[in-house]
């Protein structure tokens, strides 16, 4: 399912005859274009998993849109690249309107390079990137390239302050989940409930179908599609047996989370069917081991906590990289979720009905309040009709609202976020504009809403900088510094399988034997990962009659190739169709969903030799990616202290790979000339920080095998040897 990538530009700039419009001052028309960009950025909501929403409008000097684009999903082409390609020569001299500062994970600043290469003269940005490792880098890189860059609230603007604030609100709203995750270190928690006019969510006997109208329920389906997960308690499963899906055949399906400390749950329930959407049970350690085994045998994921609380669940969801969780629980679970800070926004449907009854349940359980002065007051509230119902929304004090979060994160000036501000100029005079000594003001705002203020990232230009830290995963060198990676937009994101780096691979199924043939010999270090050539790795049975294929094929990402390889070479016609469907997937997350779902639901389509071939598949794909893309290769080798490297495009795979993305010359060459390598001691341990993958990642408790990180370290050492550098660690 897709939506047309088009936008109607409502604003029309009217330059005075004989002179171009001023480029150093923002006008009201500029703000209207920013609002249009924010609307366009929301185009993939509900169709793909939540991600930072960005869009780009290219507008010529006559005020006509000549190109537009938005980010479809994690690991897909940037909005700026799409807009420049669509505009063609018309991009030269145009103004680019971006609701969000570019935040490339790709290691080579693809968005910035597209704007510079297209000849864009001016860039207007509605919001600096909330994530500290991106913030400011694109702005500085564009300015160094000679592009005029203006940021809403930081540069002079002739429009009324109200118009500036409205434009900022539009840019904040489209990335509200991202802003909450950055500021609170949790996904934005949305508590949804439907109640009667007298405040009841069901009858005294528990019957609740239906409190709200069909129109309101449809809106709930839409919000589910915009969420990473839907969370309920065990009582909801026992009483209502809900599906918790979006009721759509296409588009994003959120994970369904069932919280239960005792696992007093029915063995048969709709949420245990993982054919259409994944399900996760979250419980306390040791609860009903037999029931856990039963659920795992059906494909349901089980996560055990030492002590199960809504806050612990929210933090776990943050570790999975999720941006928004929808709490559809009853009042008993809703109360600790609100009290524990797992919920930030309320979405209440009020139906024109009366139930009565002192024992009928209410939306929120006991919070321990004894006086009305203790009541939680919502911020940025709004009312709107929803069929015959009324929908009220608002942010709880732990959020404080989008403006408070923006001020706390240091991505918006005080004049546009604090009520009663008189002007941007006055805010700058007192240090209220980012970049003008506003850290104390934004820190105070952060304290007011109880959020952490991230440090502003340095503008490092397009050179990828590896972010380091500590990991729960214990490496061979205990206590060694590590570099974690997971989501493509998080730190070190270009190491992820989901990063937007196409690869070209040999046709047919990849096996250990085939990898050895392509590489002449297998690196010895791979044996430590369990990759070795023995009798168990030979292709037989299901693959005996399959042709390995000739030639090569392009794949959008490593994840596309890996998921398709699960079914490669299998004679069943459904397997062949599945390979093509994965190849055509519009994003790596869609490819992953197709592969994982069919691996579980259609085991007859899976390769017989998959378990002993998947390491070879992954290593071959990783080598193709890092050999053919200079940015990710630079980041990978920098983890070993390497200053520069130049590799041939084929990378030893024996196929013609796409040409490497060009880095600026100073990044490709060292003082000794191209192809030289400078290694340093203290190589970093690379850790895939997925909390739910105990094979490729470190796992929730740090006991995972981290196979993806280990393969990357093997590849790092192999590339160093090929270029004459000494491996510093594996």
Secondary structure in CASP SS format (residue, H / E / C, confidence):
PFRMAT SS
TARGET T0000
AUTHOR 0000-0000-0000
METHOD secondary structure of the structure
MODEL  1
X C 1.00
X C 1.00
X C 1.00
X C 1.00
X C 1.00
X C 1.00
X C 1.00
X C 1.00
X C 1.00
X C 1.00
X C 1.00
X C 1.00
X C 1.00
X C 1.00
X C 1.00
X C 1.00
X C 1.00
X C 1.00
X C 1.00
X C 1.00
X C 1.00
X C 1.00
X C 1.00
X C 1.00
X C 1.00
X E 1.00
X C 1.00
X H 1.00
X H 1.00
X H 1.00
X H 1.00
X H 1.00
X H 1.00
X H 1.00
X H 1.00
X H 1.00
X H 1.00
X H 1.00
X H 1.00
X H 1.00
X H 1.00
X H 1.00
X H 1.00
X H 1.00
X E 1.00
X C 1.00
X C 1.00
X E 1.00
X C 1.00
X C 1.00
X C 1.00
X C 1.00
X C 1.00
X C 1.00
X E 1.00
X E 1.00
X E 1.00
X E 1.00
X E 1.00
X C 1.00
X C 1.00
X C 1.00
X C 1.00
X C 1.00
X E 1.00
X E 1.00
X E 1.00
X E 1.00
X E 1.00
X E 1.00
X C 1.00
X C 1.00
X C 1.00
X C 1.00
X C 1.00
X C 1.00
X C 1.00
X C 1.00
X H 1.00
X H 1.00
X H 1.00
X H 1.00
X H 1.00
X H 1.00
X H 1.00
X H 1.00
X H 1.00
X H 1.00
X H 1.00
X H 1.00
X H 1.00
X C 1.00
X C 1.00
X C 1.00
X E 1.00
X E 1.00
X E 1.00
X E 1.00
X C 1.00
X C 1.00
X C 1.00
X C 1.00
X C 1.00
X C 1.00
X C 1.00
X C 1.00
X C 1.00
X C 1.00
X C 1.00
X H 1.00
X H 1.00
X H 1.00
X H 1.00
X H 1.00
X H 1.00
X H 1.00
X H 1.00
X C 1.00
X C 1.00
X C 1.00
X C 1.00
X E 1.00
X E 1.00
X E 1.00
X E 1.00
X C 1.00
X C 1.00
X C 1.00
X C 1.00
X C 1.00
X C 1.00
X C 1.00
X C 1.00
X C 1.00
X C 1.00
X C 1.00
X H 1.00
X H 1.00
X H 1.00
X H 1.00
X H 1.00
X H 1.00
X H 1.00
X H 1.00
X C 1.00
X C 1.00
X C 1.00
X E 1.00
X E 1.00
X E 1.00
X E 1.00
X C 1.00
X C 1.00
X C 1.00
X C 1.00
X C 1.00
X E 1.00
X C 1.00
X C 1.00
X C 1.00
X H 1.00
X H 1.00
X H 1.00
X H 1.00
X H 1.00
X H 1.00
X H 1.00
X H 1.00
X H 1.00
X H 1.00
X H 1.00
X H 1.00
X H 1.00
X C 1.00
X C 1.00
X H 1.00
X H 1.00
X H 1.00
X H 1.00
X H 1.00
X H 1.00
X H 1.00
X H 1.00
X H 1.00
X C 1.00
X C 1.00
X C 1.00
X E 1.00
X E 1.00
X E 1.00
X E 1.00
X E 1.00
X E 1.00
X E 1.00
X E 1.00
X E 1.00
X C 1.00
X C 1.00
X C 1.00
X C 1.00
X C 1.00
X C 1.00
X C 1.00
X C 1.00
X C 1.00
X C 1.00
X C 1.00
X C 1.00
X C 1.00
X C 1.00
X C 1.00
X C 1.00
X C 1.00
X H 1.00
X H 1.00
X H 1.00
X H 1.00
X H 1.00
X H 1.00
X H 1.00
X H 1.00
X H 1.00
X H 1.00
X H 1.00
X H 1.00
X C 1.00
X C 1.00
X C 1.00
X E 1.00
X E 1.00
X E 1.00
X E 1.00
X E 1.00
X H 1.00
X H 1.00
X H 1.00
X H 1.00
X H 1.00
X H 1.00
X H 1.00
X C 1.00
X C 1.00
X C 1.00
X C 1.00
X C 1.00
X C 1.00
X C 1.00
X C 1.00
X C 1.00
X C 1.00
X C 1.00
X C 1.00
X C 1.00
X C 1.00
X E 1.00
X E 1.00
X E 1.00
X E 1.00
X E 1.00
X C 1.00
X C 1.00
X C 1.00
X C 1.00
X C 1.00
X C 1.00
X C 1.00
X C 1.00
X C 1.00
X C 1.00
X H 1.00
X H 1.00
X H 1.00
X C 1.00
X C 1.00
X C 1.00
X C 1.00
X C 1.00
X C 1.00
X E 1.00
X E 1.00
X E 1.00
X E 1.00
X E 1.00
X E 1.00
X C 1.00
X C 1.00
X C 1.00
X C 1.00
X H 1.00
X H 1.00
X H 1.00
X H 1.00
X H 1.00
X H 1.00
X H 1.00
X H 1.00
X H 1.00
X C 1.00
X C 1.00
X C 1.00
X E 1.00
X E 1.00
X E 1.00
X E 1.00
X E 1.00
X C 1.00
X C 1.00
X C 1.00
X C 1.00
X H 1.00
X H 1.00
X H 1.00
X H 1.00
X H 1.00
X H 1.00
X H 1.00
X H 1.00
X H 1.00
X H 1.00
X C 1.00
X C 1.00
X C 1.00
X C 1.00
X E 1.00
X E 1.00
X E 1.00
X E 1.00
X C 1.00
X C 1.00
X C 1.00
X H 1.00
X H 1.00
X H 1.00
X H 1.00
X H 1.00
X H 1.00
X H 1.00
X H 1.00
X H 1.00
X C 1.00
X C 1.00
X C 1.00
X C 1.00
X C 1.00
X E 1.00
X E 1.00
X E 1.00
X E 1.00
X E 1.00
X E 1.00
X E 1.00
X C 1.00
X C 1.00
X C 1.00
X C 1.00
X C 1.00
X C 1.00
X C 1.00
X C 1.00
X C 1.00
X C 1.00
X C 1.00
X C 1.00
X C 1.00
X C 1.00
X C 1.00
X C 1.00
X C 1.00
X C 1.00
X C 1.00
X C 1.00
X H 1.00
X H 1.00
X H 1.00
X C 1.00
X C 1.00
X C 1.00
X C 1.00
X E 1.00
X E 1.00
X E 1.00
X E 1.00
X E 1.00
X E 1.00
X E 1.00
X E 1.00
X C 1.00
X C 1.00
X E 1.00
X E 1.00
X E 1.00
X E 1.00
X E 1.00
X E 1.00
X E 1.00
X C 1.00
X C 1.00
X C 1.00
X C 1.00
X C 1.00
X C 1.00
X H 1.00
X H 1.00
X H 1.00
X H 1.00
X H 1.00
X H 1.00
X H 1.00
X H 1.00
X C 1.00
X C 1.00
X C 1.00
X C 1.00
X H 1.00
X H 1.00
X H 1.00
X H 1.00
X C 1.00
X C 1.00
X C 1.00
X C 1.00
X C 1.00
X C 1.00
X H 1.00
X H 1.00
X H 1.00
X H 1.00
X H 1.00
X H 1.00
X C 1.00
X C 1.00
X C 1.00
X C 1.00
X C 1.00
X C 1.00
X C 1.00
X C 1.00
X C 1.00
X H 1.00
X H 1.00
X H 1.00
X H 1.00
X H 1.00
X H 1.00
X H 1.00
X H 1.00
X H 1.00
X H 1.00
X H 1.00
X C 1.00
X C 1.00
X C 1.00
X C 1.00
X C 1.00
X C 1.00
X C 1.00
X C 1.00
X C 1.00
X C 1.00
X C 1.00
X C 1.00
X C 1.00
X C 1.00
X C 1.00
X C 1.00
X C 1.00
X C 1.00
X C 1.00
X E 1.00
X C 1.00
X C 1.00
X C 1.00
X C 1.00
X C 1.00
X C 1.00
X C 1.00
X C 1.00
X C 1.00
X C 1.00
X C 1.00
X C 1.00
X E 1.00
X E 1.00
X E 1.00
X E 1.00
X C 1.00
X C 1.00
X C 1.00
X C 1.00
X C 1.00
X C 1.00
X C 1.00
X H 1.00
X H 1.00
X H 1.00
X C 1.00
X C 1.00
X C 1.00
X C 1.00
X C 1.00
X C 1.00
X C 1.00
X E 1.00
X E 1.00
X E 1.00
X E 1.00
X C 1.00
X C 1.00
X C 1.00
X C 1.00
X C 1.00
X H 1.00
X H 1.00
X H 1.00
X H 1.00
X H 1.00
X H 1.00
X H 1.00
X H 1.00
X C 1.00
X C 1.00
X C 1.00
X C 1.00
X H 1.00
X H 1.00
X H 1.00
X H 1.00
X H 1.00
X H 1.00
X C 1.00
X C 1.00
X C 1.00
X C 1.00
X C 1.00
X H 1.00
X H 1.00
X H 1.00
X C 1.00
X C 1.00
X C 1.00
X H 1.00
X H 1.00
X H 1.00
X C 1.00
X C 1.00
X C 1.00
X C 1.00
X C 1.00
X C 1.00
X C 1.00
X C 1.00
X E 1.00
X E 1.00
X E 1.00
X E 1.00
X C 1.00
X C 1.00
X H 1.00
X H 1.00
X H 1.00
X H 1.00
X H 1.00
X H 1.00
X H 1.00
X H 1.00
X C 1.00
X C 1.00
X C 1.00
X C 1.00
X C 1.00
X C 1.00
X C 1.00
X H 1.00
X H 1.00
X H 1.00
X H 1.00
X H 1.00
X H 1.00
X H 1.00
X H 1.00
X H 1.00
X H 1.00
X H 1.00
X C 1.00
X C 1.00
X C 1.00
X C 1.00
X H 1.00
X H 1.00
X H 1.00
X H 1.00
X H 1.00
X H 1.00
X H 1.00
X H 1.00
X H 1.00
X H 1.00
X H 1.00
X H 1.00
X H 1.00
X H 1.00
X C 1.00
X H 1.00
X H 1.00
X H 1.00
X C 1.00
X C 1.00
X C 1.00
X C 1.00
X H 1.00
X H 1.00
X H 1.00
X H 1.00
X H 1.00
X H 1.00
X H 1.00
X H 1.00
X H 1.00
X H 1.00
X H 1.00
X H 1.00
X H 1.00
X H 1.00
X H 1.00
X H 1.00
X H 1.00
X H 1.00
X H 1.00
X C 1.00
X H 1.00
X H 1.00
X H 1.00
X H 1.00
X H 1.00
X H 1.00
X H 1.00
X H 1.00
X H 1.00
X C 1.00
X C 1.00
X C 1.00
X C 1.00
X C 1.00
X C 1.00
X C 1.00
X C 1.00
X C 1.00
X C 1.00
X C 1.00
X C 1.00
X C 1.00
X C 1.00
X C 1.00
X C 1.00
X C 1.00
X C 1.00
X C 1.00
X C 1.00
X C 1.00
X C 1.00
X C 1.00
X C 1.00
X C 1.00
X C 1.00
X H 1.00
X H 1.00
X H 1.00
X H 1.00
X E 1.00
X E 1.00
X C 1.00
X C 1.00
X E 1.00
X E 1.00
X C 1.00
X C 1.00
X C 1.00
X C 1.00
X C 1.00
X C 1.00
X C 1.00
X C 1.00
X C 1.00
X C 1.00
X E 1.00
X E 1.00
X E 1.00
X E 1.00
X C 1.00
X C 1.00
X C 1.00
X C 1.00
X C 1.00
X C 1.00
X C 1.00
X C 1.00
X C 1.00
X C 1.00
X C 1.00
X C 1.00
X C 1.00
X C 1.00
X C 1.00
X C 1.00
X C 1.00
X C 1.00
X H 1.00
X H 1.00
X H 1.00
X H 1.00
X H 1.00
X H 1.00
X H 1.00
X H 1.00
X H 1.00
X H 1.00
X H 1.00
X H 1.00
X H 1.00
X H 1.00
X H 1.00
X H 1.00
X C 1.00
X C 1.00
X C 1.00
X C 1.00
X C 1.00
X C 1.00
X C 1.00
X C 1.00
END
